[in-house]
Structure formats: structure tokens, C-alpha cells
Amino acid sequence: AAIAAGRGLAAEVAARGRGDAVDLAEALDQGRLLVPLDHDDPAHLHLTGTGLTHLGSASTRDAMHQSAVETLTDSMKMFRMGLEGGKPDQGRIGAQPEWFYKGNGHAAVAPGAPLTSPGFALDAGEEPEIAGLYIIAPDGRPFRLGFALANEFSDHVTERGNYLWLAHSKLRVASFGPELRVGDLPADLRGTSRLVRGGAVVWEKPFLSGEANMSHSLANLEHHHFKYDLFRRPGDVHVHFFGTATLSFADGITTRDGDSFQIECPDFGLPLVNPLTQRPADATPVAVAAL
């Protein structure tokens, strides 16, 4: 309706009226909040992301991939491309960033619900990020609904084993929300990511986001995602994770079943909290039957 009326989401909400007040904190505690964007058909919700986009992110990634050879790793080369060309002048196309696929709507986990790590995983680590939420209009134009806190849950041990396994390491569930921030993203965002175990904080660190802390502009990251016709299918919705430079894994932390990930930023209202559930290991191969 907002697209058809030619107005922003906030103006559409104002025109329709706010309705009765809802205690969001209570609803979150009761497990009644869903992700702020979904689709009736989960196959039409795309979870994707980009990395090496934040100042400092290259040192974290480089430490995972560095060899004894004194040459630039591919991670550092990619990061430098962003520093040198990730914020082009308006109307121009900048450096192409890293890009990865996380899954579809079946991998979207509601705030407060468990992030489940598969039995074959070698690690189950948080990535505190900001995600952009989008819908594709009937004419194929992408529209941004807003932004949300996100946990781009990943397997960093698998990634460290070989950077060509990055694609494998990203095929995990993810959570975003609980609130949607409409309008422009503040240039300087400062939040906190923590890991809680048995009621005690075992790791805590600030994280930065927003364009002032990034090597790419949001417009450049959005262009390099939506330049593909595949991602401009009318009616589809997208959640695109913008990256981070802060990981508990980088500080030598190993998560455990029952841990709680907590990501908060004052600009986004309620925190994003998800417990970790670890499935038992299963060495049985998946057998494919012929028809």
C-alpha cells in the first residue's frame, strides 16, 4: 500500500493509525514476537549477507586465514578493495564486496527462540550485525522497509579451516529483530554483544556499525545484491546482513549448548536475545535415493 501510494512506511503507518498500544517487552518475554519480516511462502524470503565491510573486520578475518607466507591474504585484498572503492560518488558503482547466501525463510529464527547448530558443525558463533529488510515491488524495484539488529550465526572453525569453506560456514539459521527501525540508518551505531552462560556474562564487547564505521556505503552494498535479476522478483522479501568486526570467537571463546547470545543497541530498542541449542553429532551420511 505504501508503494502504491508513493509514501514511506512511517507515513503509511501514520495514515492508518497506530491502534492499541502493545507492551513489546512483555510480548518478547512471552515468546510472542516473530521476526519483523517474513513471507507466507518461506522460499520467497532470502537471507544473504556480506562481510569485510567494517573497519577492523579484516584483522579478525585475516587472523583466521593468515599463513606463514608474508603476502596479502584474499581477505585483506578484499578489504582493501572496499577501503579504496567501497564508497563511490553518487550515481557511480563501487567495489564489489564479499557476498554469501545463508538460506531462505526456513532459516529465519524469531527473537527469543533458539539458534540451533547442526550436529556436523564445528562451531556455533554469534555475529552482531545490522540487517537491511527489503520487499520487491510489482515492477521489480527493491524497497527498503528498514533495519534491524541481527545475529548472523556462523561456524567460524569451519571457515578457519579453509576460506573456501566460507559458504558452508554461513549455511546456518539466523535471527533478526525484535524491532524494525524505519528511515535512514544513523551513521555511527554503537552496541554491545555479550555471551551469557548459566546466568553469568562470560564475554562482552562493544560493536560498531553505520557508514562512519564501514568501508562500504549501504548504497553500494545494496546495489551489488540487487543488481542480480534473481533478487528482484516481485513479491519476494530479503534480509541482507551488513557484516561486523566483533566476534567472541576471535577472542578465543568457544560457545556451549545453553549459552545465550545478547545483542543490543540503543538505536534499535529491545535487545536481540537467542539461546544456543546444539544438536548431537551424527556421523550417518545422507543417502540419496534414485527414482
Residue, then its C-alpha position, 0 to 999 in steps of 0.5 A: a500500500a505504501i508503494a502504491a501510494g508513493r509514501g514511506l512506511a512511517a507515513e503509511v503507518a501514520a495514515r492508518g493509525r497506530g491502534d492499541a498500544v502493545d507492551l513489546a517487552e512483555a510480548l518478547d518475554q512471552g515468546r510472542l514476537l516473530v521476526p519483523l519480516d517474513h513471507d507466507d511462502p518461506a522460499h520467497l524470503h532470502l537471507t544473504g549477507t556480506g562481510l569485510t565491510h567494517l573497519g577492523s573486520a579484516s584483522t579478525r578475518d585475516a587472523m583466521h586465514q593468515s599463513a606463514v607466507e608474508t603476502l596479502t591474504d584474499s581477505m585483506k585484498m578484499f578489504r582493501m578493495g572496499l577501503e579504496g572503492g567501497k564508497p563511490d560518488q553518487g550515481r557511480i558503482g563501487a567495489q564489489p564486496e564479499w557476498f554469501y547466501k545463508g538460506n531462505g525463510h526456513a532459516a529465519v529464527a524469531p527473537g527469543a527462540p533458539l539458534t540451533s547448530p547442526g550436529f556436523a558443525l564445528d562451531a556455533g558463533e554469534e555475529p552482531e550485525i545490522a540487517g537491511l529488510y527489503i520487499i520487491a515491488p510489482d515492477g521489480r524495484p527493491f524497497r527498503l522497509g528498514f533495519a534491524l539488529a541481527n545475529e548472523f550465526s556462523d561456524h567460524v572453525t569451519e571457515r578457519g579451516n579453509y576460506l573456501w569453506l566460507a559458504h558452508s560456514k554461513l549455511r546456518v539459521a539466523s535471527f533478526g529483530p525484535e524491532l524494525r527501525v524505519g528511515d535512514l540508518p544513523a551513521d555511527l551505531r554503537g552496541t554491545s554483544r555479550l555471551v551469557r552462560g548459566g546466568a553469568v556474562v562470560w564475554e562482552k564487547p562493544f560493536l560498531s556499525g553505520e557508514a562512519n564505521m564501514s568501508h562500504s556505503l549501504a548504497n553500494l552494498e545494496h546495489h551489488h545484491f540487487k543488481y542480480d535479476l534473481f533478487r528482484r522478483p516481485g513479491d519476494v522479501h530479503v534480509h541482507f546482513f551488513g557484516t561486523a568486526t566483533l566476534s567472541f570467537a576471535d577472542g578465543i571463546t568457544t560457545r556451549d549448548g545453553d549459552s545465550f547470545q545478547i545483542e543490543c543497541p540503543d538505536f534499535g530498542l529491545p535487545l536481540v536475545n537467542p539461546l544456543t541449542q546444539r544438536p548431537a553429532d551424527a556421523t550417518p551420511v545422507a543417502v540419496a535415493a534414485l527414482 
